[in-house]
């Protein structure tokens, strides 16, 4: 359901900077917040710990986004 909801949001990033799909970033961030993660280091650690679970419904072949990636994505 979240995948369908977030997939309609237009990605404003340049094509060359789209390593991770926008829908994946939004879903991961939404789940992080629901899980009480609100510090960048916690978010990345939570993602690494739950990567197997996320791989059940998201393509996680690129692995975990870096801490810097999350910071830059949400600051832009």
C-alpha positions as CSV (number, residue, x, y, z in Angstrom):
1,X,0.0,0.0,0.0
2,X,2.8,2.5,0.9
3,X,4.6,1.6,-2.4
4,X,1.5,2.5,-4.4
5,X,0.9,5.7,-2.4
6,X,4.5,7.0,-2.6
7,X,5.0,6.0,-6.2
8,X,2.8,8.8,-7.5
9,X,5.1,11.5,-6.1
10,X,7.2,13.1,-8.8
11,X,11.0,12.8,-8.3
12,X,12.5,16.3,-8.6
13,X,16.1,15.0,-8.7
14,X,18.3,15.0,-11.8
15,X,18.5,11.6,-13.6
16,X,22.2,11.2,-12.9
17,X,21.5,11.5,-9.1
18,X,18.9,8.8,-8.9
19,X,20.9,5.9,-7.5
20,X,18.1,5.0,-5.1
21,X,14.4,5.3,-6.3
22,X,12.5,8.1,-4.6
23,X,9.7,5.7,-3.6
24,X,12.3,3.6,-1.7
25,X,13.7,6.6,0.1
26,X,10.3,7.7,1.2
27,X,9.1,4.3,2.4
28,X,12.3,3.7,4.4
29,X,12.1,7.2,5.9
30,X,8.4,6.7,6.8
31,X,9.1,3.4,8.5
32,X,12.1,4.8,10.3
33,X,10.0,7.6,11.8
34,X,7.2,5.2,12.8
35,X,9.9,3.1,14.5
36,X,11.0,6.1,16.6
37,X,14.2,6.7,14.7
38,X,14.9,10.4,14.5
39,X,18.7,10.8,14.4
40,X,20.6,10.3,11.2
41,X,23.0,7.7,12.8
42,X,20.0,5.8,14.1
43,X,18.3,5.8,10.7
44,X,21.2,4.3,8.9
45,X,21.8,1.7,11.7
46,X,18.1,0.8,11.6
47,X,18.2,0.3,7.9
48,X,21.3,-1.9,8.1
49,X,19.6,-4.0,10.8
50,X,16.3,-4.4,8.9
51,X,17.7,-4.7,5.3
52,X,16.6,-8.4,5.0
53,X,13.0,-7.4,6.0
54,X,12.9,-4.5,3.5
55,X,14.2,-6.7,0.8
56,X,10.9,-8.7,0.9
57,X,9.1,-5.8,-0.8
58,X,11.9,-3.4,-2.0
59,X,14.8,-3.9,-4.3
60,X,17.7,-3.6,-1.9
61,X,20.4,-4.8,-4.3
62,X,22.3,-1.5,-3.9
63,X,22.5,-2.0,-0.2
64,X,22.0,0.7,2.4
65,X,22.0,4.4,1.6
66,X,24.9,6.2,3.3
67,X,24.4,8.5,6.3
68,X,25.5,11.4,4.1
69,X,23.0,10.5,1.4
70,X,20.1,10.6,3.9
71,X,21.3,14.0,5.3
72,X,21.8,15.5,1.8
73,X,18.5,14.2,0.5
74,X,16.4,15.7,3.2
75,X,18.4,18.9,3.4
76,X,17.9,19.7,-0.3
